[in-house]
Structure formats: structure tokens, C-alpha cells
Amino acid sequence: METQQIKLGKVKVPILSFREGGSIPQIGYGTYELRLNDCITGVAEALKIGYTHIDTASIYRNEQDIAKVIHNPAYGIKREDLFITSKISPGEQGYEQAKKAVQDMLARLNIKYLDCVLIHWPGVSKLPPNDPKNAQIRLETWKALIELRKAGVIKHIGVSNFNINHLQHLIEKSEFKPEMNQFEIHPLCFNKKTIEFCQKNGILVEAYSPLARQHEKVMKHPLINQIAQKHKKTVPQVILRWALQNNMVIIPKSKTPQRIQENINILDFALTPEELEQMNQLDENMHTCWDPISVTH
């Protein structure tokens, strides 16, 4: 009996280029806190709509769920048409541990290479955030990722939740700069100094929790609502469009088909330069997730 093919979406998502060559779809599907059926149905819906970029992590414990979708013959997906990112957890840091962690990711996802692997957090499990060993073990983790990149097991390597001091240490002590830094960014959490440092060093900026976990202070912000009404778009769409126009990669998460569609339906309008600048001025350093400032080394 032949597998019934599922028609996949053909949304033309813009791409951003990596410093060392290659590119990444600017809109990805985030899978944080999605597990089992929620993850399977969410990823399936995203692929049907046209997402090709999937973001996961060891700590999310959903890589096997994602594998069930991407290897389903009904989708007819070619591995090279997907961009898959995973992350080394704080408990997997260290040279040998990181190498094993990547092999485990590949096994869980049932793939031969990863498009991108990030160090998820600058700190190491069971170490106090002010322990200097964090910096040394982080460096060992980075050395492992550099080697795996050279071996072709990973195409791109980067970091997540790294502040300028963490980035500087990595750049000064290793042969290869991160290609990407993924951290919390939304209009009320817009760390311009870290963003400018990344841009100056050829490090792509990726925004997680770009909708601030639907925080009321962001969703009901008068300026953002005013701009949304003007463009006849939702507040989340305006926020995601703002991030897109600031040259960031975004990975919004939802398990609701309507919102998964809404989050990618941001390519048919643009904020004016004035609107963009107005939203750029809203920063209050309002974190809804981890704040890496606690990791001092």
C-alpha cells in the first residue's frame, strides 16, 4: 500500500547568511516545552505550512518526537531541505561529554549531521555561577564543537544565552568565533549592546521567546497595539516583523495551528522606519526566561 503524500507549504521564508558561508531560514519553529503528541502535531503542522527550520535541544527531551515527523514517508522530506538546531545542556558541558551529547542528538533525531549546535547556557551543572571553572569547561565544550564542525558532523556552531563577557572569553581563547548567539529578545528585552557586539563580530543573532511568552505587558503595550491596528495585523505578528526587520532569526513556538500559521504570515507587510525605531526604544531589560548575568565567569 502506497503512502499518501502530504502536501507541504511553499512559504518563501527569507534567509540570513552565516559568516563562514551557508544560510539559515530567518523564521524557525521553536519546540521548547513541546513533548510527545503536542510536539509531533506541532512539528507536523509547521512542516505542512512551510517551515523548514526546527529548533530543539537536549534538555527539551523531544528530539525523538521530532524524528517521528521528519522521517514520516508521508511528508517526503529530504534531509537537506531541513535546518535542524539542537543544544548542549549545562549537564553535557565538557570536551568528552559534549562530543557524546552530539552523537546522542544524532541518534535521537536519526540523522547523520546537525545544521547547528549551540552551547545552551554559559554555566555548567553543579557549579556555582561565580565559579571560574565555568569558563574553562565552556572552552572545552567549544573545542569539541569546533572539531565536530571540522569533521562535518555539525555545519554551524554557536552559543545561547551568552553575554558579551562570555563571548569575549570564547573569542579570545579559541580559534573560531561562534556563528550564532541565541538569547531572549523581544521589544521589552532588547539588549542593544550584546546585539551590536554580535553584529560587529559576524555572529548571527537569534531571538528566543520573541513573543515574551505572551506576557501581558508586551501583548497589551499601547504602542505595539497601535501599530498592529494600523497594519491590520495581530500584536504577535507586529513583534515578529519587528525582529525580522532587525535582522534577527526568530523561533516562535505554538502548538495551535492557527498561531503556527499566523507566526509565519508576516511577510506581506513592513514596519516603517519610524515604527521600527519607536519599538527599538521600548527596552526595559524585562526577562521572562533565564538571565545569564548570573554567570559571572
C-alpha positions as CSV (number, residue, x, y, z in Angstrom):
1,M,0.0,0.0,0.0
2,E,1.5,3.4,-1.1
3,T,2.0,6.1,1.5
4,Q,-0.4,9.0,0.9
5,Q,1.8,12.1,0.3
6,I,1.0,15.2,2.4
7,K,1.3,18.4,0.5
8,L,3.8,20.7,2.2
9,G,3.6,24.5,2.3
10,K,5.8,26.6,0.0
11,V,6.2,29.8,2.1
12,K,9.3,31.6,0.9
13,V,11.0,32.4,4.2
14,P,13.9,34.9,4.0
15,I,17.3,33.6,4.9
16,L,20.3,35.1,6.7
17,S,23.9,34.1,5.7
18,F,26.5,32.8,8.2
19,R,29.9,34.5,8.4
20,E,31.6,31.3,7.2
21,G,29.1,30.5,4.4
22,G,25.8,28.8,4.4
23,S,22.5,30.2,5.5
24,I,19.6,29.8,7.9
25,P,15.8,30.4,7.4
26,Q,15.0,33.5,9.3
27,I,11.8,32.1,10.7
28,G,12.0,28.7,12.6
29,Y,9.7,26.6,14.6
30,G,10.5,26.6,18.3
31,T,9.8,23.4,20.3
32,Y,10.6,24.4,23.9
33,E,8.2,22.7,26.3
34,L,6.6,20.7,23.4
35,R,6.7,17.0,24.1
36,L,5.1,13.8,22.8
37,N,1.8,14.4,20.9
38,D,2.0,18.2,21.3
39,C,5.4,18.2,19.7
40,I,4.5,15.7,17.0
41,T,1.4,17.5,15.9
42,G,3.1,20.9,16.2
43,V,6.1,20.0,14.0
44,A,3.8,18.3,11.5
45,E,1.6,21.4,11.3
46,A,4.7,23.6,10.9
47,L,6.0,21.5,8.0
48,K,2.6,21.5,6.3
49,I,2.6,25.3,6.4
50,G,6.1,25.7,5.1
51,Y,8.5,25.9,8.0
52,T,11.8,24.1,7.3
53,H,13.8,25.3,10.3
54,I,13.3,23.4,13.6
55,D,14.8,24.4,16.9
56,T,15.3,21.8,19.7
57,A,17.7,21.0,22.5
58,S,18.8,18.0,24.6
59,I,17.1,19.5,27.6
60,Y,13.7,19.7,25.8
61,R,13.6,15.9,25.6
62,N,11.6,16.0,22.3
63,E,14.2,15.1,19.6
64,Q,12.7,11.6,19.2
65,D,9.2,13.1,18.8
66,I,10.6,15.4,16.0
67,A,12.2,12.4,14.4
68,K,8.8,10.7,14.1
69,V,7.6,13.5,11.9
70,I,10.7,14.3,9.7
71,H,11.1,10.7,8.8
72,N,7.5,10.0,8.1
73,P,7.3,9.0,4.4
74,A,4.0,10.8,4.0
75,Y,5.9,14.2,4.1
76,G,8.5,13.2,1.5
77,I,11.1,15.4,3.2
78,K,14.7,15.5,2.1
79,R,17.1,15.9,4.9
80,E,18.9,18.7,3.0
81,D,15.7,20.7,2.9
82,L,15.6,21.0,6.7
83,F,17.6,23.2,9.0
84,I,17.8,21.5,12.5
85,T,19.4,23.1,15.5
86,S,20.0,21.4,18.9
87,K,21.8,22.4,22.0
88,I,24.4,21.1,24.5
89,S,22.7,21.3,28.0
90,P,24.5,22.6,31.1
91,G,24.9,19.0,32.3
92,E,26.6,17.9,29.0
93,Q,29.3,20.5,29.1
94,G,33.0,19.4,28.8
95,Y,35.1,18.1,26.0
96,E,34.2,14.4,26.1
97,Q,30.6,15.0,27.4
98,A,29.9,17.4,24.5
99,K,31.1,15.0,21.9
100,K,28.9,12.3,23.3
101,A,26.0,14.7,23.6
102,V,26.1,15.5,19.9
103,Q,26.2,11.8,19.0
104,D,23.2,11.2,21.2
105,M,21.4,14.1,19.5
106,L,22.1,12.5,16.1
107,A,20.8,9.1,17.3
108,R,17.6,10.5,18.8
109,L,16.9,12.5,15.6
110,N,18.1,9.6,13.4
111,I,20.1,11.9,11.2
112,K,23.8,12.0,10.1
113,Y,24.6,15.6,10.7
114,L,23.2,18.7,12.5
115,D,22.8,22.0,10.8
116,C,23.7,23.9,14.0
117,V,24.6,23.1,17.6
118,L,24.7,25.7,20.3
119,I,26.1,25.7,23.9
120,H,22.7,26.2,25.7
121,W,24.0,28.2,28.7
122,P,27.3,29.7,29.8
123,G,27.2,27.9,33.1
124,V,27.9,24.2,34.0
125,S,25.6,22.0,36.0
126,K,26.5,21.6,39.7
127,L,28.9,24.6,39.6
128,P,28.1,27.9,41.3
129,P,27.5,30.6,38.7
130,N,30.5,32.6,40.1
131,D,32.9,29.6,39.8
132,P,35.8,30.3,37.3
133,K,35.6,26.6,36.2
134,N,32.5,27.6,34.2
135,A,34.7,29.4,31.8
136,Q,37.2,26.6,31.4
137,I,34.7,23.9,30.9
138,R,32.8,26.1,28.5
139,L,36.0,26.4,26.5
140,E,36.4,22.6,26.4
141,T,32.9,22.2,25.2
142,W,33.6,24.8,22.4
143,K,36.8,22.9,21.4
144,A,34.7,19.7,20.9
145,L,32.2,21.6,18.8
146,I,35.0,23.1,16.6
147,E,36.3,19.6,16.0
148,L,32.9,18.2,15.1
149,R,32.4,21.1,12.7
150,K,35.6,20.3,11.0
151,A,34.6,16.7,10.8
152,G,31.3,17.7,9.1
153,V,29.1,16.3,11.9
154,I,27.9,19.8,12.5
155,K,27.6,22.5,9.8
156,H,27.4,25.6,12.1
157,I,28.3,26.1,15.8
158,G,27.2,28.8,18.2
159,V,26.0,29.7,21.7
160,S,22.9,30.5,23.6
161,N,22.3,32.9,26.5
162,F,25.8,34.3,26.2
163,N,26.5,37.9,27.3
164,I,29.4,40.0,26.0
165,N,31.9,38.8,28.6
166,H,31.1,35.1,27.8
167,L,31.5,35.8,24.1
168,Q,34.8,37.7,24.6
169,H,36.3,34.9,26.6
170,L,35.4,32.3,23.9
171,I,36.7,34.6,21.1
172,E,40.0,35.4,22.8
173,K,40.7,31.8,23.9
174,S,39.8,29.8,20.8
175,E,40.5,29.6,17.1
176,F,36.9,30.0,15.9
177,K,34.2,32.6,16.7
178,P,30.6,31.5,17.4
179,E,28.5,31.8,14.2
180,M,25.3,32.5,16.2
181,N,24.1,33.6,19.6
182,Q,20.5,32.7,20.6
183,F,19.1,34.7,23.5
184,E,15.9,36.2,24.8
185,I,14.8,39.2,22.6
186,H,11.5,41.0,22.4
187,P,10.6,44.7,22.4
188,L,10.9,45.0,26.2
189,C,14.1,42.9,26.3
190,F,16.3,44.4,23.5
191,N,19.9,44.2,24.6
192,K,21.4,46.5,22.0
193,K,25.0,46.2,23.4
194,T,25.1,42.4,23.0
195,I,23.4,42.6,19.6
196,E,25.9,45.2,18.4
197,F,28.8,43.1,19.7
198,C,27.5,40.1,17.8
199,Q,27.0,42.0,14.6
200,K,30.5,43.6,14.9
201,N,32.0,40.1,15.2
202,G,29.9,38.4,12.4
203,I,27.7,36.5,14.9
204,L,24.1,36.0,13.8
205,V,21.5,37.0,16.4
206,E,18.7,34.6,17.1
207,A,15.7,35.6,19.3
208,Y,14.1,33.0,21.5
209,S,10.8,33.8,23.3
210,P,10.4,36.6,20.7
211,L,6.8,37.0,21.9
212,A,7.8,37.2,25.6
213,R,5.8,34.1,26.4
214,Q,2.6,36.2,25.7
215,H,3.4,38.4,28.7
216,E,0.6,40.9,29.2
217,K,2.9,43.8,29.5
218,V,4.1,43.1,25.9
219,M,0.8,42.0,24.4
220,K,-1.1,45.0,25.8
221,H,1.6,47.6,25.1
222,P,-0.2,50.7,23.7
223,L,2.4,51.5,21.0
224,I,2.6,47.9,19.7
225,N,-1.2,47.7,19.6
226,Q,-1.5,51.0,17.8
227,I,1.0,49.8,15.1
228,A,-0.9,46.4,14.9
229,Q,-4.2,48.2,14.3
230,K,-2.6,50.4,11.6
231,H,-1.3,47.4,9.7
232,K,-4.4,45.2,10.3
233,K,-2.1,42.6,11.9
234,T,-2.0,41.0,15.3
235,V,0.3,42.1,18.1
236,P,2.4,38.9,17.8
237,Q,2.8,39.5,14.0
238,V,4.0,43.0,14.5
239,I,6.5,41.9,17.1
240,L,7.8,39.1,14.9
241,R,8.0,41.5,12.0
242,W,10.0,43.9,14.2
243,A,12.5,41.2,14.9
244,L,12.7,40.2,11.3
245,Q,13.5,43.8,10.2
246,N,16.2,44.0,12.9
247,N,17.9,41.1,11.0
248,M,17.3,38.5,13.7
249,V,16.4,34.8,13.3
250,I,13.2,34.1,15.2
251,I,11.9,30.8,16.6
252,P,8.3,31.4,17.8
253,K,6.6,28.4,19.5
254,S,3.0,27.4,19.4
255,K,1.0,24.1,19.3
256,T,-2.1,25.8,17.9
257,P,-2.4,25.5,14.1
258,Q,-3.8,29.0,13.7
259,R,-1.0,30.6,15.6
260,I,1.7,28.5,13.8
261,Q,0.3,29.9,10.6
262,E,0.0,33.4,12.0
263,N,3.6,33.4,13.1
264,I,4.9,32.8,9.6
265,N,2.3,35.1,7.9
266,I,4.5,38.2,8.5
267,L,6.0,38.6,5.0
268,D,3.2,40.7,3.4
269,F,3.8,43.9,5.3
270,A,6.6,46.0,6.7
271,L,7.0,48.4,9.6
272,T,8.0,51.9,8.6
273,P,11.5,53.1,9.7
274,E,9.7,55.3,12.3
275,E,7.7,52.4,13.7
276,L,10.8,50.3,13.9
277,E,12.7,52.9,15.8
278,Q,9.8,53.5,18.2
279,M,9.8,49.8,19.0
280,N,13.6,49.8,19.3
281,Q,13.2,52.3,22.2
282,L,10.9,50.1,24.4
283,D,13.6,48.1,26.1
284,E,13.2,47.6,29.9
285,N,15.5,44.5,30.3
286,M,12.4,42.5,31.1
287,H,13.4,38.8,31.0
288,T,10.7,36.2,31.0
289,C,13.3,33.3,30.9
290,W,16.8,32.8,32.1
291,D,19.1,35.9,32.7
292,P,22.7,34.9,32.0
293,I,24.0,37.8,34.0
294,S,24.3,35.5,37.0
295,V,27.1,33.5,35.3
296,T,30.0,35.9,36.1
297,H,32.8,33.9,34.5
